[in-house]
Amino acid sequence: MSYELLIEKSALKFLQSLPKKSKRILKKYLEILKEDPYPGSRGDKKRLRGIDIDGEVYRMHVGRSYTLFYKVEHDRVKIMSMLTIEEAHKRYGRL
């Protein structure tokens, strides 16, 4: 099954601000989420608990540089935010 990928404006703006190499790497990981957004297979994905957002929230580390926060809604993956790992730790603690 393939999932539709939706990206919040702020996450898209972050992605567009990155150097070419980082964009290419992040896009590769977004393709992984389109194929399988759940933990247990390709990528460092984890279901999060205790984040103050409605519904089930997941995070995916991209290398040791970036973190994606997303939700899976039916046949869609909604990217809520893309942050550096350092910024993610500041905002949400070590998840």
Backbone bond lengths (Angstrom), bond angles and torsions (degrees), N, CA, C in turn:
res aa  C-N    CA-C-N  psi(-1)  N-CA   C-N-CA  omega(-1)  CA-C   N-CA-C  phi
1 M - - - 1.456 - - 1.522 108.93 -
2 S 1.296 115.06 139.07 1.455 120.71 177.30 1.531 108.51 -109.38
3 Y 1.312 116.44 138.31 1.455 122.53 -178.66 1.525 110.01 -102.47
4 E 1.326 115.57 145.76 1.461 121.16 173.57 1.526 107.37 -76.81
5 L 1.308 117.12 138.93 1.461 121.57 -177.90 1.524 109.56 -105.99
6 L 1.326 116.55 122.61 1.462 123.08 175.77 1.520 107.40 -115.48
7 I 1.325 116.88 135.94 1.460 120.77 -177.69 1.526 109.18 -125.41
8 E 1.329 116.20 123.98 1.467 120.96 176.49 1.526 109.77 -59.23
9 K 1.329 116.52 150.82 1.470 121.44 -177.55 1.528 112.46 -56.79
10 S 1.320 116.85 -41.81 1.470 119.63 -178.03 1.529 110.65 -65.74
11 A 1.343 117.18 -37.41 1.466 120.65 178.44 1.527 110.37 -68.83
12 L 1.327 116.69 -39.51 1.456 120.69 178.21 1.531 110.74 -65.40
13 K 1.310 116.40 -40.27 1.467 121.06 177.84 1.537 110.00 -61.89
14 F 1.337 116.65 -42.18 1.463 121.01 177.72 1.526 110.03 -60.78
15 L 1.337 116.49 -47.50 1.464 121.80 -179.77 1.529 111.25 -58.96
16 Q 1.316 116.33 -43.76 1.463 120.76 -178.51 1.526 112.71 -68.03
17 S 1.320 117.64 -21.85 1.466 121.28 -178.44 1.533 113.07 -82.85
18 L 1.330 117.07 -9.11 1.463 121.10 -174.86 1.521 112.69 -83.10
19 P 1.341 116.43 158.53 1.465 120.26 173.61 1.529 110.65 -63.81
20 K 1.332 116.84 159.79 1.468 122.69 -176.23 1.525 112.94 -52.92
21 K 1.324 117.44 -45.90 1.465 120.70 -177.14 1.529 110.92 -61.29
22 S 1.331 117.11 -45.15 1.469 120.86 179.59 1.523 110.73 -64.65
23 K 1.334 117.63 -40.27 1.467 121.10 177.10 1.524 110.61 -58.97
24 R 1.323 115.54 -46.29 1.459 120.49 -178.43 1.535 110.68 -60.30
25 I 1.325 116.53 -43.82 1.469 121.22 -179.72 1.535 110.38 -64.86
26 L 1.331 116.88 -46.97 1.467 120.20 -179.98 1.528 111.38 -62.25
27 K 1.311 117.49 -39.97 1.465 120.36 179.14 1.525 111.06 -63.38
28 K 1.327 116.49 -35.95 1.465 120.56 176.45 1.533 110.26 -61.97
29 Y 1.319 117.26 -42.08 1.463 121.30 179.03 1.529 111.71 -70.45
30 L 1.327 117.35 -32.79 1.464 120.08 175.48 1.521 110.63 -63.95
31 E 1.321 116.33 -35.98 1.470 120.18 176.15 1.532 110.94 -63.75
32 I 1.320 117.41 -36.61 1.470 121.43 176.28 1.523 109.74 -60.96
33 L 1.347 116.88 -43.45 1.465 120.54 179.90 1.523 111.63 -64.85
34 K 1.317 117.49 -32.85 1.469 120.48 178.33 1.528 111.01 -64.88
35 E 1.313 116.75 -30.71 1.467 120.62 -178.62 1.525 112.50 -89.05
36 D 1.336 117.70 -39.86 1.463 121.12 -178.47 1.526 110.15 -156.21
37 P 1.331 117.70 97.35 1.462 120.62 -176.57 1.530 115.23 -83.57
38 Y 1.317 117.01 -4.99 1.466 119.11 -174.58 1.522 112.54 -92.22
39 P 1.345 116.78 149.74 1.466 120.95 177.56 1.533 111.44 -59.51
40 G 1.322 114.81 155.26 1.450 119.84 175.17 1.506 113.72 114.82
41 S 1.297 116.73 -19.19 1.463 119.28 177.70 1.523 108.51 -131.82
42 R 1.271 116.58 -171.67 1.466 124.73 -173.49 1.533 114.52 -22.80
43 G 1.304 115.01 130.72 1.461 121.19 176.98 1.515 112.14 91.74
44 D 1.319 115.55 157.29 1.461 123.07 179.24 1.523 107.72 -90.44
45 K 1.348 116.89 83.59 1.458 122.95 -176.34 1.520 109.53 -110.63
46 K 1.337 115.57 147.04 1.458 119.85 -179.36 1.529 109.22 -150.51
47 R 1.328 115.95 139.34 1.462 120.92 172.71 1.526 107.18 -80.21
48 L 1.320 116.62 133.33 1.464 120.94 -176.70 1.519 111.04 -103.34
49 R 1.294 113.85 148.15 1.462 121.30 174.23 1.520 107.52 -124.47
50 G 1.334 115.91 146.93 1.453 119.66 175.17 1.520 115.20 86.44
51 I 1.321 117.78 7.32 1.461 119.91 174.24 1.522 106.53 -87.15
52 D 1.312 117.63 138.02 1.459 122.18 -174.55 1.537 111.58 -82.03
53 I 1.330 115.75 61.23 1.464 122.09 177.24 1.522 106.30 -138.00
54 D 1.325 117.55 139.55 1.469 120.62 179.95 1.519 111.35 -64.06
55 G 1.318 116.22 141.73 1.454 121.80 176.29 1.517 113.14 85.48
56 E 1.329 114.80 -179.43 1.462 121.19 179.82 1.517 109.80 -80.55
57 V 1.308 115.18 128.68 1.464 121.31 -179.78 1.524 108.26 -115.33
58 Y 1.316 114.91 140.59 1.455 122.29 178.70 1.519 108.74 -121.90
59 R 1.325 114.85 158.34 1.450 119.59 172.61 1.517 108.20 -131.08
60 M 1.307 114.54 150.74 1.461 120.63 176.37 1.515 107.63 -134.46
61 H 1.328 116.33 124.13 1.462 120.49 173.77 1.521 108.13 -81.79
62 V 1.304 115.54 137.93 1.462 122.22 176.59 1.520 106.09 -113.19
63 G 1.327 115.17 103.74 1.460 119.46 -174.15 1.515 109.03 59.53
64 R 1.292 115.66 -142.47 1.471 120.72 175.40 1.512 110.73 -112.27
65 S 1.342 115.18 23.23 1.457 120.13 -173.29 1.520 115.23 -115.61
66 Y 1.335 117.77 -39.07 1.461 120.72 -170.87 1.519 111.53 -131.15
67 T 1.336 115.07 157.65 1.455 122.52 174.70 1.516 108.38 -131.70
68 L 1.333 115.82 133.96 1.457 122.32 174.65 1.517 108.06 -107.55
69 F 1.329 117.54 136.37 1.450 122.47 172.85 1.521 106.77 -112.95
70 Y 1.331 116.20 131.48 1.458 119.21 -174.55 1.519 112.06 -150.81
71 K 1.341 114.62 164.98 1.460 123.36 175.33 1.517 108.03 -123.25
72 V 1.311 116.14 152.24 1.455 122.01 173.34 1.523 106.55 -111.79
73 E 1.317 116.01 118.89 1.469 121.76 -178.77 1.525 108.19 -125.74
74 H 1.323 116.14 103.64 1.472 122.90 -178.23 1.522 109.97 57.66
75 D 1.317 117.73 -109.47 1.463 120.92 -178.30 1.525 111.56 -107.61
76 R 1.342 116.60 25.25 1.468 121.96 -179.31 1.517 111.28 -126.82
77 V 1.317 114.54 145.39 1.459 121.64 171.06 1.515 105.50 -113.61
78 K 1.330 116.17 120.44 1.460 121.30 -177.93 1.523 109.35 -106.97
79 I 1.341 116.45 111.07 1.457 121.81 177.72 1.524 107.31 -79.52
80 M 1.324 116.23 113.71 1.458 120.65 -177.34 1.518 111.78 -87.48
81 S 1.337 116.40 -37.32 1.462 118.62 178.28 1.518 110.76 -157.66
82 M 1.322 113.48 152.26 1.464 123.61 172.57 1.509 105.64 -125.69
83 L 1.325 115.33 128.24 1.460 120.67 -177.15 1.518 109.33 -139.51
84 T 1.321 115.33 161.20 1.455 117.59 167.18 1.524 106.21 -68.61
85 I 1.309 116.94 155.92 1.467 119.50 179.09 1.528 110.39 -60.18
86 E 1.320 116.80 -38.24 1.472 120.13 179.54 1.530 110.86 -61.12
87 E 1.345 116.99 -44.89 1.459 120.86 179.77 1.525 110.81 -65.71
88 A 1.325 117.60 -39.54 1.468 121.00 178.20 1.526 110.59 -61.46
89 H 1.331 117.37 -42.05 1.466 120.59 178.90 1.525 111.36 -65.91
90 K 1.326 116.93 -37.91 1.469 119.33 177.82 1.525 111.25 -64.24
91 R 1.332 116.76 -43.30 1.465 120.88 -176.84 1.515 113.20 -74.06
92 Y 1.320 117.09 -43.96 1.458 121.01 -169.81 1.512 114.85 -116.13
93 G 1.321 117.94 -1.07 1.461 119.58 -175.16 1.508 109.55 78.95
94 R 1.296 116.98 -177.54 1.476 120.64 -178.64 1.522 108.76 -83.03
95 L 1.316 115.15 110.01 1.464 121.21 -177.06 1.493 110.90 -101.76
